C-alpha cells in the first residue's frame, strides 16, 4: 500500500499504541473512542459568527440540532449535515469541526441533525429523523438568516448514506426541495460485493469487519438490506435527484460502492462530480487537522457547495 505520508505516520502511531478496532469494544467504549479520535484529528474547531443549539420535534420525540452561522449578510444558503459513525456512533459533536469549516468556507448556514442511533433505534429511525431535520431547517431557516429556497444535504460515511436516502425520500414526497447532495464516502449498498470491500481488511483502519458490524447494528433484519432507503444504490429510479459531489478514499472498503453510486446518478441524468483521494483511508474527511488531504477535501466540498448555491441564485 502506498499510504499518504501523513496517513502513514498516523498508522504507525496507532500500531505503536495498540489501538483496538471499535468493533471489539463495548458500545459505550466505541462511542467514546470514536469521538475522542475525531476531536484529536480534526484540529482546532474554527470560530463561526454564531452557534445555536435547538431541540426540534422528531418522529418519536425531540431531536437535537446545532445551527452554525458564518459571518456575512443573509439570506444565506443552507446545508443540512448528518454525522458519520455507522448509524451506531456519533452525535452533533462528531461533525462539529466539519460543520464549522463548511459554514465558513461555503458561506452557508449549516445545520447538524442529531438523529437516533442504532442498535437502540434500528432502521428506519435514522432516515426519518434526518428528513424531519431537513424539513425543520427549511421551515425555520429564516430565523437564522437562511434562505429556504437554497438547501443542500451532506454527510460522511453513514451520514453520506443518510444524505443520499433523504434526497430519495424528499424527491418521492415532492419536497422539501433539495438543491445538492454532498456524499463523502457513503455506504450505498448493503449487499456490496466489491473489490474495495474485499481488499480493505487492516484492523488498524476502517475495514470490511467495521462495515459489517455497523450494518448488523443498524438493521433489525438482513431482509431490510435491499430496501432503497438502506441501500440507495438499489433504488429503481435515480432520475430527478439533486446534483451531487461524491468523495471517496483509495483505501476504503466503501470506495467502490460510493463510486458506483456516482455512476448510477450520472447515468440517470443527474449532474455528478466525483473525486477519489489517493493514499488515504476512510475517515480522512474528519481529519483536516492531521491530514492535508482532509483539508483539501473540505475545501473541495465548500467550493462545490458555493458554486451550486450561486447557480441556484442566478438561475431560479
N, C-alpha and C positions, 0 to 999 in steps of 0.2 A: 504494500500500500504506500502511496506517495502522499502522506499527510501534509497539509499546510504546516509550515514550521511552528506556528503558534499553537495549532491543534496538537502537534507532536509534543510540544512542551507540556501542554495540559494533560495529555495522555500519559506521559512519563510521570507526571506528578500524581495522577490517580493511581498508577501502578505502584508507585513508591508508598503511597498512603494506604494501599489495600482497599480502595473504595469498593463497596459491595453494590451489586445491581439492586435497583429499587425493588424489583420483583422478588427478592429474597428477604425483604423486610416486612414487618407488620405494616398495616395501612397507616397507622399513626407515625411510625418511623419514616416511611416512604414520603409522606406528605411534608414532614418537617425537613427531611434531607433534600427533597426537590426544591423547596422554597429557599433553603439556605444556599444551595449551589447556584440557583438562578440569581439571587441577590449578590453573591460573591462575584459572579462572572459578567453581570450586566453593566457594571461600572456605577459611578455616582449618578443617581437619577437627575435629569435636567430639571431646573425650575421652570414652571409654566406660570401664566398670569393668575390662574385660579384653579383650585381643585375642590370639587364639591361631592360629598358622599350623600347618597339618597337611598331610600328604600321604596321600591315600587311594587305594585300588585303583580304577582305572578300567577300561573295557572293553579298552583297548590299552596299559595301563601306568599309572603313578601320576599323579594329578591333584592340583594344589594347591587347598586350601580355606583360607579365613580365617573364623574364628568371632569375632563381636563379641557380648560380653555386657554389657548395660547394668546399672546399679545396680538393686537390688531383690531381693526374695525369690523363689525359684523354687517350683515349676517354671514356667518362662517359656514362652510360645508361641514358635514358631519360624518365621522367614521365610527361605526359601532364595532367594538373589538371583543373577540372571545379568546380567553387564555387557553394555553395548552396544558397537557397533563393527562392525556389518555382518558378523558371523561372521569378520572378517578382522583387525580391530584390537582392542586392548584386553587387559586382564588383570584379576586381582582388585584391582590398584592403581587401575584405572579407576573402579571403583564404591566406592572407599574412603569418600569423603565422604558419598555417598548412604547406604551401609550404616550408618555411624556415626549419622547423623541419624535414620534409620528405627528403628534399635535403641533409641535414647534416647526418641524421641517416641512410638513404638508400644509400648514396653516389651517388646520381643521379642528373643530370641536371633536374630541374623542371620548366616547362613552364605553367604559368597560362594564360588561354584564356578568354578574356573579350567578351562574346557573348551578342547579343542583348536581351533586356528584354521585357517581356510582362507587361502590356497589349498593350503597344505601338507596339510591334512586336510579333505577335501571332506565334504559331506553324505553319510551321516548321523552323522559323528563327533560333532558338537556336541550334538545331542539325546540321543544315547546317553550321552555324558559327563554331561550335565545330569541325566538320570534317575538315573544312578549316584550323583550328588551328593545328590539328594533321598533316595534310599534310605539312603545313609550317614548323612545328617542325622537321619532317623527312628530308625535303629538306635543312633546314638551321642548323641542329644540329652541323655539323662540324665547323661552325663559332664560336660556343661557347664551343668547346671541347667535343661535344656529339657524341654518336655512333648511327647512324640512323638505325642500324640493331637490336638495343635493345630498343624498345619503348613500354611503358605501358601507359594506361589511368586510370584516377581515378577521384573521386568526392564524395561529401557528399550531401545527400538529392536529390534535383533536379539535382545537379551535378553528383550524382551517377546514376540517370536516364540517363543523357546525356552520361556518360561513357559507360553504357550498350548499349544505342542506337547507339553511334558511333562505337562500336565494331560490332554490326549487320551491319551497313552501310558499314564499311570497309571490312567485310567478303564478303558481296554481291557484292561489287565493285572490288573485287580482289585486295584490297590494300587501303591504306598502311597496311603493316603487323603490327599487334599489338600483343605483347608478353603476356601481362597480363592485367587484369582489377581489380581495387580496387573500390569496390562498398560499400559505407558507408551509411547505412540506406536509400537505394534508393527507390524512387517511381517506381513501376513496373507495376501497373495495375489501370487504370482509373476507371474500374468497380469493384474494390476490394470490397467485402462484407465479411470482416474478423472479427474475434473476437477482434483483437487489434484495428481495426478501430472503432468498436462499443464501446469499453470499455474506450478508452482514450479520455475523454471529458473535462478534467480540464482546465479552461480558463487561469490558470497561467502557463500552459505548452503548447507546440505544441500539437494540439488536432485535433479531427475529423473536426471541422469547419475550422481550418487552412488549412487542406488538400484540402477541397472543394474550399476555397477561392483562393488558388493558381491554382487549375485546372481551375476554372472559368476565371481567368485572362489569363491563358496560351492558352486555346483552343478557336478558333473562333466559334466552334460549338461542342456540345456533340457528334455529329456524328464522329468527329475525334478521340474520346476516344479509340476505339478498335484498331486503327492503331498501328502496332508493333513499329513504331518509336515514338509513345506516350506511349504505354504500352508494353514494351519489353517482359513481361510475355506471351503476346498473339502472339508472333512470331510463325509461323507454324513450324519452324525448329531452334533448338538451337545448332545443332552439328557444329563442326568446329570453335566454338568461342574460344577466348583466355581463359586460366586458370583464375580463379577468387578467390579473397578473398571478402567475404560478411560479413560486420559487422552490427549487429543490436542491438537495445536497448530494454530492457524489457518494459519500459513504453513509447511506441512509437506507434502511430496509423499505422505507416508503417512497423512495425515489421514483421507481418505475410507475407505480400507480398514480402518483402525482402528475407525472409527465403524460401518462395515458389519458388522464382527465383533461389536461390541456389540449391534447389532440382531439379528444371527443368533442369538446366545446368548439374547437376550431372547425371541425368537420360539420358541425351543426350550424355554422354561420355566425358564431359568437367571436368577437374580436378578442384575441388572446396574445399576451406577451408571456414568454416563459424563459426562465433563466436557471441553469444548473450551476451552482457554485462548486468549483473543483477543490479537492483536497480537504473538504470539511465534512462534518458529520451532522446528523440530526441534532437540533437544539442550537445550532450556531447563531440563529437569528436573535436569540435571547442572550448572546454572549458578546454584545457590542463593546463591552468594557475590556474584553480579553482578546477577542479575535477581530482583526481588521476586516475580515470578510463579513462578520456580523454587522459592523458599522456600514460597510458598503451596501449590504442588503437592505438595511433600514433606509439608507439614502435612496436606493433604487425604488423601494416601496413608496417613499414620500414623494419622489418625483413623479412616479406613476399616478398617484392619487391627485397630486396638484394638477397634473395635466388633464386627468379625467374630469375633475371638478371644473376646471377652466373651460373645457369643451362644453360642458353642460350649460355654463353661464352664457356662452356665445351662441349656442345652437337652440336652446329651449326658449 
